[in-house]
Amino acid sequence: MGGSAGVSVILPTYNEREALELLYPALTPFVEAVGGEVIIVDDSSPDGTASFARTLSTARVPCTVIERRGVRGLASAVLAGVAKAAGEILVVMDADGSHPPELVPTMVGAVTTGGAEMALASRWVTGGLAPGLTLRRRAISSTARWLARPLTRVTDPMSGFFAVRAAVLGRAKLAPLGYKIALEVLVKCRPNPLVEIPFVFQPRLAGESKLGGAVARHYVQHIARLYAFALAPGRRASSTR
């Protein structure tokens, strides 16, 4: 993990070319404003996401592309980006446009000048909304939050949009299963102080959601692991805030 000053924005992708073509021009002014780089981690998308991403780097906003072969998974892709990141502040967000890029400076500011170790974008605090969630996805999200409630007091542990000090991630060995990297960080690394920032979760710009039965199974397995971690001898199953 890099240790130089700055911000690394990590975008895990799979078949996100069409959405990335729309998101990236909107994202770069905000990344430039915080003196950042972009790291795109692509799991060998058949739609040519990685090839397109390699055209995006500029002098003002460097963009590194990691193309993984023979491996899939959002959380593990994020960790691959973390390993390559040079920034002291890491921002993780989706590449499908559901996470507003204009919120990046606010989240980074909450960490750099606001004193937080982690800033988590939340759909469920006052001011947050989720028009991008279908009724089915809203029900799944609600159930997932209920299952995680004993592990953390944050309102949106399912959020995939956050900024965190890179040093915080060194507190524990991270081995998430599936999509919920933020929950892994909350439980194992215990960032404190933590601030939740409201955001409006938008419909994706293009493509289709990858939420399916396998994702739900992985979440159940992942949360079982986190309960085992929290309840291990010598640990308190307490709030991560």
N, C-alpha and C positions, 0 to 999 in steps of 0.2 A: 504494500500500500504506500502510495506516495505521501510525502510530508510537506511539500512546498505549499506556500500560501496560495489561496485561490479557491475556486468552486468547480467541482466536477458534476455535471448533470448526466445521469446514467439513464439510458433509454433501452430497455429490453424489447426486442422485436421478433415477431414471426408473422410473415405475410402482411407487413404493415406499409408496403411501398406507397400505396395510394394515399393512405392517411398521413404518412411521413412527408409526402410532397406538399401537403397542405399545412401540416403542423410546423415543419422546420423553419420556414420563413417567418412565421409568427413568433417562434421561440427565440431565434438568434438575437434580436435586439435586447431581450431581457437577460440572456446569458452574457452578452457583451457588457451590459450595464453592471454586472457583478464580477467582471473579470474572470469569466469562466471558460471551461472547455466542455465539449460534449463527447460522451462515450456511448456508442451504439453497439449493443451486443445482440447479434442476430443468430438464430438457430437454423442457419442454412435454409432460409425461406425460399420456396420454389418460385415466388413471384419476383425475385430479383431485388429484394430489399437491400441486401448487403452491397450489391453492385451500385445501386443508386446512392446509398449512404456514403460510399467512397468518393463521390463527387462533391460532397458538401463542405469539406474543410476549407477554411479561409484563414488569412493572417489574423483577423480579429477574433474569430471563434474557431479554434482548432477542433477538429472532429476526428476521433479515433474510432475505427470500426474493428470489432472483434467478431469473426465469423466462426461459430462453433459447429463442429461436424459430429454426428453420431450421438448428440446429447440434446435434450429438450428440457425446458422448464424455466418459468419466469424468475423464481427466487434464485435458482443457481446462476441464471444469467446475470442477475443483479450482482451477485458475489463475484462473478468474473469481471464485471465492470469495476467493482470496488478494488480488486487486486491491481487493476491497471491505472486507477485514478491518481492524479497528482495533487488534487485539492485537499485542503484541510476541512472543507465543508463539502458534503456529498448530498446531492439532490437526486431522488429517485422519483420517476414519473412514468406514466404510460405514454406510448407513442401514438395512440389511436385518437388523440384530441379530446378525450374526456376530462383531462386535467388541464386547467387553464394556465398557459405559459406566463401570463401577466402576473401570476401569484408568486413566481419564483423569487423576485427581489424581496418581497415581503417575508417569505419564509427564510431566506438567507439572512435577512436583517434581524429576524427574531433570534437567530443563533449568533451572528457576529456582533451585533450591538445590543441585543435584548437579553443576552446572558443565558439563553436556553441551550441545553445540550441537544435537544431535538425539537423540531417544529413539525407537527403532524396536521396535514390538511384534513378537515372533518366535514362530512356531509350532515352531521347530526347535532352540531352545536348551533346556537342561535345565529342566523344568517346563512347557514348552510342549506343546500337543497340538492335533490338528486333526480332531476328530470330525465337523466340518462339511464335510469334503472327501470326496467319493465316490472310489472307486478310480480312476476315469478322471481326475478333477480332480487327485488326488494324483500320478498319473503325469505329467500335463501340468506341474504345478508343479515336480516333480523335474527334468524336462527343461529347463524355463525357468531354474531355478537353476543347472543345470550350464552352460548357455550364458552365463550372467552371471558365472560364477565368476572368470574372469580380470580382470573389471572391479572386483570388490569382494569383500572377505572376510566380509561380514556373512552370517549364516546364512539370512536370509529377505528377500532383496532384492525378492521378489514381494509383500511385505506392503503392504497399503493402509492401515495403521493406524500413525500416527507423530505425534510432536510435534517441532517444529523452531522455532528462532529465526527470526523473519521476516527479519532482516537477512541470514541465511545465503543466502536465496533470491535476494538481489540480486547474488550473486557471478557469475552467468552468466545468459545468456538461455535460459530454459526453453522447450522446444518438444516436449513428449512426444507420442508417437503411441500411441493406445490407452489402456490402463489403468494402466501402471506408472509413476506419477508419482514414487514413492519411489526407484526405480532411477535415474530422471533426476536427481533431487536428489543422490543418492549419488555419481554419476559426475561431474556437472558442478560441483556446489557444494562437494563434499568436506568435509562437516561433521566437525569434530574438536575435542574428543572426541565419540564416538558411543557410546551404550549400547544394548544389546538387552535388552528386558524380555520374559520369557516370558508367553504368554497362550494361552488355550484358544479356538481358532477354532470357534465354534458353528454348527450348522445355521441357515440363515436363518429368520427368524420367519414370513415369508410370501412369496408370489410365487415366481418361478423365476429360476434363475441365467441371466445373460446371456452366459455363456461359450460361444463358438462359433467357427466357422472363421475369421470375420473378425477376431476378437480374436487368434487365433494368428498370422494373417498380419501384423497390425499389430505384434505383439510382435517378430516376426522383422525387420521393417523398422526398428522402433525400436532394437533392439539393434545392428543394423548401423550405424545412425547413431551410436550411442554408442561403438562401436569406432572409427569414423572420427574422432570427437571425441577419444577418448583417445590415438589413435595419430598425431594431427596433429603436424606439426613444432613443437618447443618444448614438447611435453607428454610426461609420462611415463605409460605405461600401468601405473600402480601402484595399490595398494590405496587405497580411499577412507576407510579407517579410520585 
